[in-house]
């Protein structure tokens, strides 16, 4: 149970027991023991019940009502002022935790109970009883409204957390999803074409003596198909490059932006103009479109989205609109985009972008439940348009489908309660005027009521238009001195101007909380002090100096000249102005501080939630783009060149060259695809299969200094499935035997596990690991294992593998690599390395590389002439060296002061 849960019940219980019966007992006043016992029991029951107000609000409300009934039966209500608010606390918890219908039923029951309690109290007249009931209705309505507003706030925060979590999940899966999509596209576009070339040329080569015509047909087919494949690959590379690697027009940037959101699950259709947009306009359109698409991803995931950019004589128009989401998120059905994460900051950013070019931006719900953003930017961008904030922002507080009527919505009830509260001081002043001075006539009462309403009513719109509301409230302050000057108010009626200071303070709070613009809102403090002070000065001067001339001893009032009266009025007015400013300044400053604190808190929430969502979305788009760039690099480095050779050798009539080039291109393609087709893992974690991440059973072998561990194992070519030969259709390189389900796959010691598999073979393998292999990215982890697997395949002599983790990346050096006569393995290795942005180098081993027999305990037989496959022959045992450097990227970071 948290601190906030028990603090309020403890304060109420202690306060009531101290007020009564504690205070009378301490002062020695008589106390009825039965009444004291009943009040103590009721207080303790109420305090204990309130501890469970968050878990069971309705039963707690029932218990509180029962306990308070006991207390009211035992003692007068004026002795129970502290514990009497317990029913308000319980009702607030019901409104906060329960559905609307349950809240209304509970509030009605509590109201009927209070009506009964008020009926048995000592009331003088029926009017008093009716006034008590009206007061109870207003108070309970406000409590329920505040509870519902808080409930919506919490629901919005929960929905925001879910949205951010979903965006993070999309970000984590973006690279894997893009990699798999590219794998499918590469296979569909190129792999079967290259396979067809290999098959047709092989058939022509085998049947050349019997069918000479097949040779020319195969060459023509290879030349034509090779050119088509090369063109398709060039198109893929052109669209897979990062934006910074190629010049992109504004239209292309918008299309890429929309494509990024399509990959995140949105159904976006785009219509763009044929003419180019000016650079400032294009930048603004891109920023507004990004913010609008982010909002559709947040509030209407999966809904159909339409983005349209048109140009006309008026300028450039951007419209982004989406259909209604299938289900509403958070509190209430069909809530618009004014709720949840946004808080208006993103929409305000769109309006600021448009206004910076002299344009306008507006957003609001559509009649079908969707949302529409429209921005109009002038053809010749100019300075910021005058007139302050751009109109046409989101329509907050619109009707909610299936919700309560507009007059019963929580926000409207709070607004009505605020206006009613602002009328309290003027009403109190009017009562004092009637009792002590003079009873106003009916027309005067009407004028007083209208002036009071005109001063307080604008506060209803304080959230949407805080600055205009402040101007209206400050301006209507002058109604009182004007009415006083024209004699439309009774004597001393102008002093009702002091009753409007509460509305002035509320307007200052509204500007600080909802007006934005930072510290400029502090200017409302001197503005309201000057305005109210001058209005009080004029009213005081008229009332005390002109309408009621002062009594001067030994001098008739008639002898006072107009100049004297004006001087007296000025002195009185200045004194009243100084007094008003001194008394009002702390109140206004405190209200501004409270509003500024609320604005700062809301800004922190918006930055945390909206910024997190926008950052996750941007990271997802960047991850997908980075993956495309990796694949493009692999295509450029290993596939394009081999594919180009297919066409050139076919045109030259070289059948053998076509076959070698096609096999090499196919091997490179399959080497690239083998790294793209591995299953994605949630969160980017390496799979339990081949890799360098921590295994389930084998701890990592990590040494700060070079150290070797020698193990023997079977030849992978003999012990299990071997990598598919590039010339043959087949799967990508397979995991060595024994790495199946139910067995700990190679992980942080992935290479050590590979060496363990080689322990029983006749080929000794030495593995050295330098540095910490923990935390490798999944792509690097899997590729490192596959690379070593491919390089160790085909040899029979000793081999060494050295893996070094440093600031440069992951360096893998393998010696004892078997010869690669046709270069297919090198092409496959280079394709996988290039896809990760790494480097590849090979060469012969250094002099003195050992070529001992596979088992040192037994003498080796020298190789017989003409038998190159005999162990001990360097051509078969392998004496080459391959060094690979794989970069280990850091986490993607997106730095921006504002998204949209």
FITORTOR-460122 format. One record per residue (C-alpha): residue in three letters; x, y, z. Coordinates in steps of 0.1 Angstrom, whole numbers, padded with zeros to 4 digits, always signed. Layout:
! FITORTOR-460122
alaXYZ...
! end
This chain:
! FITORTOR-460122
unk+0000+0000+0000unk+0016+0032-0012unk+0022+0064+0007unk-0005+0083-0012unk-0031+0056-0004unk-0030+0059+0034unk-0020+0095+0038unk-0054+0111+0031unk-0074+0087+0053unk-0048+0092+0081unk-0051+0130+0079unk-0089+0129+0079unk-0091+0105+0108unk-0066+0124+0129unk-0081+0158+0120unk-0117+0147+0130unk-0106+0131+0162unk-0087+0162+0171unk-0116+0185+0162unk-0142+0165+0180unk-0142+0150+0206unk-0105+0158+0211unk-0107+0196+0214unk-0136+0196+0239unk-0119+0170+0260unk-0087+0190+0261unk-0105+0222+0271unk-0126+0205+0297unk-0160+0210+0279unk-0186+0184+0286unk-0189+0156+0260unk-0217+0131+0257unk-0199+0097+0260unk-0223+0079+0237unk-0220+0105+0210unk-0182+0106+0214unk-0181+0068+0211unk-0203+0068+0180unk-0182+0095+0163unk-0149+0078+0171unk-0162+0045+0157unk-0176+0062+0126unk-0143+0080+0120unk-0122+0049+0124unk-0145+0029+0101unk-0144+0057+0075unk-0106+0060+0077unk-0101+0022+0073unk-0126+0019+0045unk-0109+0047+0025unk-0077+0026+0024unk-0094+0003-0001unk-0109+0031-0022unk-0088+0023-0052unk-0095-0015-0052unk-0132-0015-0043unk-0146+0021-0047unk-0183+0012-0046unk-0182-0009-0014unk-0160+0018+0002unk-0186+0044-0007unk-0213+0023+0009unk-0193+0019+0040unk-0185+0056+0042unk-0221+0065+0039unk-0231+0041+0066unk-0204+0053+0090unk-0213+0090+0084unk-0249+0082+0090unk-0239+0069+0124unk-0219+0101+0131unk-0247+0124+0119unk-0271+0106+0142unk-0249+0110+0172unk-0237+0146+0167unk-0244+0178+0149unk-0229+0182+0115unk-0209+0214+0125unk-0188+0192+0147unk-0180+0168+0119unk-0165+0192+0093unk-0134+0171+0087unk-0148+0136+0083unk-0178+0151+0064unk-0157+0153+0032unk-0151+0115+0033unk-0181+0109+0010unk-0166+0133-0016unk-0133+0113-0015unk-0152+0080-0019unk-0173+0095-0048unk-0142+0108-0065unk-0127+0073-0063unk-0158+0058-0079unk-0157+0083-0107unk-0120+0076-0112unk-0121+0038-0112unk-0156+0028-0123unk-0176+0031-0156unk-0198+0061-0162unk-0231+0043-0154unk-0218+0030-0121unk-0206+0065-0113unk-0239+0081-0120unk-0258+0055-0099unk-0235+0059-0070unk-0236+0097-0072unk-0274+0097-0073unk-0275+0074-0042unk-0251+0096-0023unk-0271+0127-0033unk-0304+0112-0020unk-0287+0102+0012unk-0274+0138+0017unk-0308+0151+0009unk-0322+0130+0037unk-0295+0142+0061unk-0302+0178+0052unk-0340+0173+0058unk-0335+0162+0094unk-0311+0190+0101unk-0324+0223+0116unk-0335+0244+0086unk-0353+0277+0089unk-0372+0278+0056unk-0379+0258+0025unk-0357+0282+0006unk-0327+0272+0027unk-0334+0236+0021unk-0336+0241-0017unk-0304+0261-0016unk-0287+0233+0003unk-0298+0208-0023unk-0286+0229-0052unk-0253+0233-0034unk-0250+0196-0030unk-0258+0190-0067unk-0231+0214-0078unk-0205+0200-0054unk-0211+0164-0063unk-0212+0172-0100unk-0178+0189-0098unk-0164+0159-0078unk-0176+0134-0104unk-0164+0156-0132unk-0129+0159-0117unk-0128+0122-0113unk-0138+0115-0149unk-0112+0140-0162unk-0085+0122-0141unk-0097+0089-0153unk-0094+0100-0189unk-0059+0113-0182unk-0048+0080-0168unk-0064+0061-0197unk-0046+0083-0222unk-0013+0077-0204unk-0019+0039-0205unk-0028+0041-0242unk+0003+0061-0248unk+0024+0035-0231unk+0008+0008-0253unk+0014+0028-0284unk+0051+0034-0275unk+0055-0003-0267unk+0040-0013-0301unk+0062+0012-0319unk+0093-0002-0301unk+0082-0037-0312unk+0079-0025-0348unk+0113-0008-0345unk+0129-0040-0333unk+0113-0061-0361unk+0118-0035-0388unk+0152-0046-0399unk+0143-0083-0399unk+0111-0077-0417unk+0129-0056-0443unk+0156-0082-0447unk+0130-0110-0453unk+0111-0088-0478unk+0143-0081-0497unk+0152-0118-0497unk+0119-0127-0513unk+0123-0099-0538unk+0158-0109-0547unk+0149-0145-0551unk+0118-0137-0572unk+0137-0112-0595unk+0171-0129-0599unk+0177-0163-0584unk+0154-0183-0608unk+0169-0164-0638unk+0204-0174-0629unk+0194-0209-0622unk+0177-0211-0656unk+0209-0199-0672unk+0229-0226-0654unk+0205-0253-0664unk+0202-0243-0701unk+0239-0238-0706unk+0248-0271-0688unk+0223-0289-0710unk+0238-0273-0742unk+0273-0282-0730unk+0265-0319-0724unk+0244-0323-0756unk+0266-0301-0778unk+0278-0329-0800unk+0243-0342-0806unk+0224-0309-0807unk+0247-0281-0819unk+0217-0258-0822unk+0213-0258-0784unk+0246-0240-0780unk+0234-0209-0799unk+0200-0210-0782unk+0216-0213-0748unk+0240-0184-0755unk+0211-0162-0767unk+0191-0171-0737unk+0220-0164-0714unk+0227-0130-0730unk+0191-0119-0729unk+0183-0132-0694unk+0216-0119-0680unk+0209-0084-0693unk+0174-0086-0678unk+0187-0098-0645unk+0214-0071-0644unk+0188-0044-0651unk+0166-0057-0623unk+0195-0058-0599unk+0205-0022-0608unk+0169-0011-0602unk+0169-0028-0568unk+0202-0012-0558unk+0190+0022-0568unk+0160+0020-0545unk+0178+0003-0517unk+0204+0030-0512unk+0203+0053-0482unk+0188+0087-0490unk+0221+0104-0485unk+0237+0083-0512unk+0216+0095-0541unk+0199+0128-0549unk+0162+0126-0539unk+0136+0151-0551unk+0110+0163-0526unk+0084+0140-0542unk+0108+0110-0538unk+0113+0120-0501unk+0076+0121-0495unk+0072+0088-0513unk+0100+0072-0492unk+0083+0086-0461unk+0050+0070-0470unk+0067+0038-0479unk+0084+0037-0445unk+0049+0039-0428unk+0036+0013-0452unk+0063-0011-0439unk+0051-0003-0404unk+0016-0015-0412unk-0002+0016-0424unk-0022+0015-0457unk-0010+0048-0472unk-0018+0060-0507unk+0000+0091-0521unk-0008+0116-0548unk+0021+0140-0555unk+0024+0169-0580unk+0044+0165-0611unk+0063+0199-0606unk+0090+0203-0580unk+0083+0220-0547unk+0104+0249-0536unk+0129+0238-0509unk+0114+0257-0479unk+0079+0245-0489unk+0091+0209-0494unk+0108+0209-0460unk+0076+0221-0443unk+0054+0197-0462unk+0077+0168-0453unk+0077+0178-0416unk+0039+0182-0415unk+0033+0150-0434unk+0057+0131-0410unk+0038+0143-0380unk+0004+0136-0395unk+0014+0101-0405unk+0029+0095-0371unk-0005+0105-0356unk-0023+0080-0379unk+0001+0053-0367unk-0007+0062-0331unk-0044+0068-0332unk-0056+0047-0362unk-0032+0018-0367unk-0041-0002-0398unk-0066+0024-0411unk-0066+0036-0447unk-0046+0068-0450unk-0045+0092-0480unk-0018+0118-0485unk-0023+0144-0513unk-0001+0173-0523unk-0015+0197-0549unk-0003+0230-0562unk-0025+0259-0573unk-0024+0297-0576unk-0030+0299-0538unk+0000+0278-0530unk+0008+0242-0520unk-0019+0223-0503unk-0012+0191-0482unk-0040+0169-0470unk-0035+0139-0449unk-0067+0121-0438unk-0074+0087-0424unk-0105+0066-0420unk-0118+0058-0385unk-0099+0030-0367unk-0115-0003-0363unk-0115+0000-0325unk-0109+0030-0303unk-0080+0030-0279unk-0080+0042-0243unk-0110+0057-0225unk-0142+0061-0244unk-0152+0049-0278unk-0142+0070-0308unk-0121+0095-0290unk-0103+0118-0314unk-0067+0126-0317unk-0069+0154-0292unk-0066+0127-0265unk-0038+0102-0258unk-0003+0111-0266unk-0007+0142-0285unk-0017+0168-0260unk-0017+0193-0289unk+0021+0196-0292unk+0024+0178-0325unk-0005+0197-0340unk+0010+0229-0326unk+0043+0220-0343unk+0025+0216-0377unk+0008+0249-0373unk+0042+0265-0364unk+0058+0251-0395unk+0030+0264-0417unk+0029+0298-0400unk+0067+0302-0404unk+0061+0304-0442unk+0030+0326-0439unk+0006+0296-0443unk-0020+0279-0423unk-0026+0244-0409unk-0057+0229-0394unk-0067+0195-0380unk-0099+0181-0369unk-0123+0151-0370unk-0143+0140-0400unk-0179+0132-0399unk-0172+0095-0404unk-0149+0093-0374unk-0116+0097-0392unk-0092+0126-0389unk-0080+0152-0414unk-0049+0174-0415unk-0048+0202-0440unk-0019+0227-0446unk-0019+0255-0471unk+0015+0271-0478unk+0018+0302-0501unk+0034+0300-0534unk+0060+0325-0524unk+0069+0317-0488unk+0072+0349-0467unk+0076+0359-0431unk+0054+0346-0404unk+0018+0358-0408unk+0006+0384-0384unk-0022+0377-0361unk-0007+0352-0336unk-0015+0315-0336unk-0029+0300-0366unk-0066+0293-0363unk-0083+0260-0371unk-0066+0238-0346unk-0081+0206-0334unk-0116+0208-0322unk-0113+0196-0286unk-0143+0184-0267unk-0164+0174-0296unk-0192+0149-0292unk-0181+0114-0285unk-0200+0085-0301unk-0221+0067-0275unk-0210+0092-0247unk-0230+0115-0225unk-0246+0147-0239unk-0225+0177-0243unk-0238+0194-0211unk-0229+0162-0190unk-0193+0158-0203unk-0167+0161-0176unk-0149+0190-0192unk-0181+0210-0196unk-0192+0203-0161unk-0158+0215-0148unk-0161+0246-0169unk-0196+0253-0157unk-0185+0249-0121unk-0156+0273-0127unk-0179+0299-0141unk-0203+0294-0111unk-0174+0298-0088unk-0164+0330-0105unk-0199+0344-0097unk-0196+0337-0060unk-0177+0369-0051unk-0199+0392-0072unk-0230+0376-0057unk-0216+0381-0022unk-0209+0417-0030unk-0244+0422-0043unk-0259+0408-0011unk-0238+0432+0010unk-0249+0461-0013unk-0286+0452-0008unk-0283+0449+0030unk-0260+0479+0038unk-0266+0505+0010unk-0296+0503-0013unk-0317+0477-0031unk-0311+0480-0068unk-0339+0483-0092unk-0348+0456-0117unk-0329+0472-0146unk-0299+0477-0124unk-0300+0440-0113unk-0301+0430-0150unk-0271+0451-0158unk-0252+0438-0128unk-0260+0402-0139unk-0250+0408-0175unk-0217+0425-0166unk-0208+0396-0142unk-0216+0369-0167unk-0197+0388-0195unk-0166+0389-0172unk-0167+0352-0162unk-0183+0333-0191unk-0153+0335-0215unk-0134+0312-0191unk-0153+0283-0207unk-0130+0286-0237unk-0098+0291-0217unk-0082+0258-0229unk-0088+0263-0266unk-0081+0301-0268unk-0064+0313-0237unk-0050+0345-0251unk-0084+0358-0265unk-0101+0347-0233unk-0076+0367-0212unk-0082+0398-0234unk-0120+0394-0230unk-0117+0390-0192unk-0094+0420-0189unk-0116+0441-0212unk-0148+0433-0194unk-0133+0446-0162unk-0140+0481-0175unk-0177+0475-0177unk-0180+0485-0140unk-0163+0519-0142unk-0182+0527-0174unk-0215+0518-0159unk-0206+0538-0128unk-0197+0569-0148unk-0230+0568-0167unk-0250+0564-0135unk-0264+0530-0146unk-0256+0514-0112unk-0269+0521-0078unk-0248+0539-0052unk-0216+0520-0044unk-0225+0495-0071unk-0192+0501-0089unk-0173+0484-0061unk-0186+0451-0076unk-0155+0454-0098unk-0136+0438-0069unk-0157+0407-0072unk-0141+0400-0106unk-0106+0395-0094unk-0111+0357-0092unk-0119+0356-0129unk-0088+0377-0136unk-0066+0353-0117unk-0082+0323-0135unk-0075+0339-0169unk-0038+0344-0160unk-0037+0307-0149unk-0052+0297-0183unk-0027+0316-0203unk+0002+0301-0183unk-0012+0266-0186unk-0025+0265-0221unk-0011+0296-0239unk+0024+0282-0247unk+0051+0307-0258unk+0071+0301-0226unk+0080+0330-0204unk+0060+0355-0225unk+0030+0344-0206unk+0044+0361-0175unk+0035+0394-0191unk-0001+0387-0181unk+0008+0395-0145unk+0016+0432-0150unk-0011+0434-0176unk-0039+0423-0153unk-0026+0443-0124unk-0025+0475-0145unk-0059+0468-0160unk-0077+0460-0127unk-0058+0487-0108unk-0069+0514-0132unk-0105+0501-0133unk-0105+0502-0095unk-0090+0537-0095unk-0117+0551-0118unk-0145+0533-0099unk-0131+0545-0066unk-0127+0581-0078unk-0162+0582-0092unk-0178+0566-0061unk-0159+0585-0035unk-0150+0618-0052unk-0178+0626-0076unk-0210+0607-0067unk-0204+0612-0029unk-0186+0645-0024unk-0166+0645+0009unk-0179+0665+0039unk-0155+0694+0046unk-0158+0711+0080unk-0168+0747+0080unk-0173+0747+0042unk-0204+0740+0022unk-0202+0713-0003unk-0215+0737-0030unk-0184+0758-0026unk-0162+0729-0039unk-0153+0736-0075unk-0152+0709-0102unk-0115+0711-0101unk-0114+0703-0064unk-0138+0674-0069unk-0116+0660-0097unk-0085+0663-0075unk-0102+0645-0046unk-0114+0618-0070unk-0079+0614-0084unk-0063+0611-0050unk-0089+0585-0039unk-0085+0566-0071unk-0047+0564-0069unk-0049+0552-0033unk-0074+0525-0043unk-0053+0515-0073unk-0021+0511-0051unk-0040+0491-0025unk-0056+0468-0052unk-0022+0461-0069unk-0005+0453-0036unk-0032+0429-0025unk-0038+0413-0060unk-0001+0409-0071unk+0007+0378-0049unk-0025+0361-0059unk-0020+0366-0096unk+0017+0356-0094unk+0007+0324-0076unk-0019+0316-0102unk+0006+0322-0130unk+0031+0299-0112unk+0006+0271-0109unk-0003+0274-0146unk+0033+0274-0156unk+0040+0243-0135unk+0010+0225-0152unk+0023+0235-0186unk+0058+0222-0178unk+0044+0189-0165unk+0022+0185-0196unk+0052+0193-0218unk+0074+0167-0201unk+0046+0141-0206unk+0042+0150-0242unk+0080+0149-0248unk+0083+0116-0231unk+0054+0099-0249unk+0052+0116-0282unk+0090+0119-0285unk+0094+0082-0277unk+0068+0072-0303unk+0083+0095-0330unk+0118+0083-0321unk+0108+0046-0323unk+0091+0053-0357unk+0121+0071-0370unk+0144+0043-0358unk+0122+0017-0375unk+0124+0036-0408unk+0162+0041-0404unk+0167+0004-0396unk+0148-0006-0427unk+0168+0019-0448unk+0201+0007-0433unk+0191-0029-0440unk+0184-0020-0476unk+0218-0002-0478unk+0236-0034-0465unk+0219-0055-0491unk+0227-0030-0518unk+0264-0031-0507unk+0264-0069-0509unk+0248-0068-0544unk+0274-0042-0556unk+0304-0061-0542unk+0296-0097-0551unk+0266-0101-0574unk+0265-0073-0600unk+0300-0080-0614unk+0294-0117-0618unk+0260-0111-0633unk+0274-0087-0658unk+0300-0113-0669unk+0272-0137-0678unk+0260-0113-0705unk+0294-0104-0718unk+0307-0140-0720unk+0274-0151-0737unk+0278-0124-0763unk+0314-0135-0768unk+0301-0171-0774unk+0321-0186-0745unk+0298-0213-0731unk+0323-0224-0704unk+0327-0187-0693unk+0289-0183-0692unk+0286-0214-0670unk+0314-0203-0646unk+0300-0167-0643unk+0264-0179-0638unk+0275-0203-0611unk+0296-0177-0594unk+0267-0152-0595unk+0243-0178-0582unk+0267-0187-0555unk+0271-0151-0545unk+0234-0146-0546unk+0228-0176-0524unk+0255-0165-0500unk+0237-0132-0497unk+0202-0148-0494unk+0215-0172-0467unk+0221-0143-0444unk+0187-0127-0452unk+0165-0157-0448unk+0174-0167-0412unk+0143-0163-0389unk+0140-0129-0371unk+0142-0130-0334unk+0122-0107-0311unk+0143-0078-0299unk+0171-0086-0323unk+0184-0115-0301unk+0205-0141-0318unk+0187-0174-0325unk+0196-0205-0306unk+0212-0219-0337unk+0246-0208-0352unk+0260-0177-0337unk+0283-0162-0312unk+0258-0153-0285unk+0257-0172-0252unk+0245-0208-0255unk+0222-0225-0232unk+0248-0250-0220unk+0282-0239-0231unk+0298-0209-0214unk+0317-0184-0236unk+0354-0188-0240unk+0367-0153-0235unk+0403-0146-0228unk+0419-0112-0222unk+0451-0124-0239unk+0457-0147-0268unk+0453-0183-0258unk+0445-0213-0278unk+0423-0243-0273unk+0428-0272-0296unk+0400-0296-0304unk+0395-0322-0330unk+0362-0329-0349unk+0349-0345-0380unk+0350-0329-0413unk+0317-0311-0418unk+0316-0324-0453unk+0314-0359-0439unk+0295-0355-0407unk+0265-0337-0419unk+0249-0315-0446unk+0275-0293-0463unk+0270-0259-0479unk+0252-0262-0513unk+0274-0259-0542unk+0267-0227-0561unk+0262-0246-0593unk+0235-0267-0578unk+0201-0256-0566unk+0199-0262-0529unk+0195-0247-0495unk+0218-0222-0479unk+0247-0235-0458unk+0234-0258-0432unk+0242-0260-0396unk+0267-0288-0387unk+0254-0321-0376unk+0244-0321-0340unk+0231-0285-0339unk+0195-0295-0340unk+0166-0290-0317unk+0172-0302-0282unk+0209-0295-0283unk+0226-0263-0272unk+0234-0244-0303unk+0266-0225-0306unk+0262-0192-0289unk+0288-0169-0270unk+0310-0197-0276unk+0295-0205-0310unk+0330-0210-0325unk+0340-0230-0295unk+0310-0252-0301unk+0320-0256-0337unk+0355-0266-0325unk+0338-0290-0301unk+0320-0306-0330unk+0353-0309-0348unk+0370-0326-0318unk+0363-0361-0329unk+0375-0356-0365unk+0409-0362-0379unk+0414-0325-0384unk+0428-0305-0355unk+0412-0271-0350unk+0425-0243-0328unk+0402-0215-0316unk+0414-0183-0300unk+0389-0157-0287unk+0401-0123-0277unk+0377-0098-0262unk+0341-0101-0250unk+0316-0116-0275unk+0286-0107-0254unk+0261-0084-0269unk+0269-0089-0306unk+0241-0079-0329unk+0221-0109-0342unk+0232-0104-0379unk+0269-0102-0370unk+0265-0132-0346unk+0249-0155-0371unk+0271-0144-0400unk+0303-0150-0381unk+0293-0186-0374unk+0283-0191-0411unk+0315-0176-0424unk+0337-0199-0403unk+0316-0229-0412unk+0321-0221-0449unk+0358-0215-0446unk+0365-0247-0427unk+0345-0268-0452unk+0365-0289-0476unk+0399-0291-0459unk+0414-0320-0439unk+0446-0305-0424unk+0451-0284-0393unk+0431-0252-0390unk+0432-0222-0368unk+0404-0197-0361unk+0411-0164-0343unk+0382-0142-0333unk+0390-0107-0319unk+0365-0082-0306unk+0378-0046-0306unk+0367-0011-0313unk+0371-0018-0350unk+0346-0046-0350unk+0348-0084-0350unk+0379-0096-0368unk+0379-0133-0379unk+0411-0149-0392unk+0410-0185-0404unk+0441-0204-0416unk+0441-0238-0432unk+0414-0228-0457unk+0411-0252-0486unk+0417-0241-0521unk+0388-0225-0540unk+0394-0234-0576unk+0363-0217-0592unk+0360-0189-0567unk+0324-0197-0558unk+0331-0200-0521unk+0350-0167-0520unk+0321-0151-0538unk+0296-0164-0513unk+0318-0153-0484unk+0323-0119-0499unk+0286-0115-0505unk+0278-0122-0468unk+0306-0099-0456unk+0296-0071-0479unk+0260-0073-0468unk+0272-0064-0433unk+0295-0036-0446unk+0326-0056-0437unk+0359-0063-0455unk+0374-0095-0469unk+0410-0106-0477unk+0426-0139-0486unk+0460-0153-0495unk+0484-0181-0489unk+0496-0191-0454unk+0528-0179-0441unk+0559-0201-0446unk+0561-0228-0420unk+0524-0235-0418unk+0522-0271-0404unk+0510-0299-0426unk+0513-0327-0401unk+0491-0357-0404unk+0457-0355-0388unk+0467-0377-0359unk+0502-0369-0345unk+0504-0403-0328unk+0505-0421-0361unk+0530-0416-0390unk+0515-0401-0420unk+0517-0418-0454unk+0533-0396-0481unk+0509-0386-0508unk+0512-0408-0539unk+0516-0392-0572unk+0484-0386-0590unk+0463-0389-0559unk+0457-0353-0548unk+0428-0363-0525unk+0451-0381-0501unk+0454-0365-0467unk+0486-0345-0464unk+0483-0330-0498unk+0483-0292-0492unk+0458-0287-0520unk+0433-0307-0501unk+0443-0302-0466unk+0442-0264-0471unk+0469-0239-0465unk+0452-0206-0473unk+0444-0177-0449unk+0412-0156-0449unk+0407-0125-0428unk+0373-0109-0423unk+0364-0077-0405unk+0327-0073-0396unk+0317-0039-0381unk+0297-0041-0349unk+0272-0011-0351unk+0261+0007-0321unk+0225+0012-0312unk+0207+0035-0337unk+0203+0069-0322unk+0180+0096-0334unk+0187+0131-0321unk+0161+0158-0327unk+0147+0186-0306unk+0113+0180-0321unk+0095+0154-0343unk+0071+0173-0364
! end
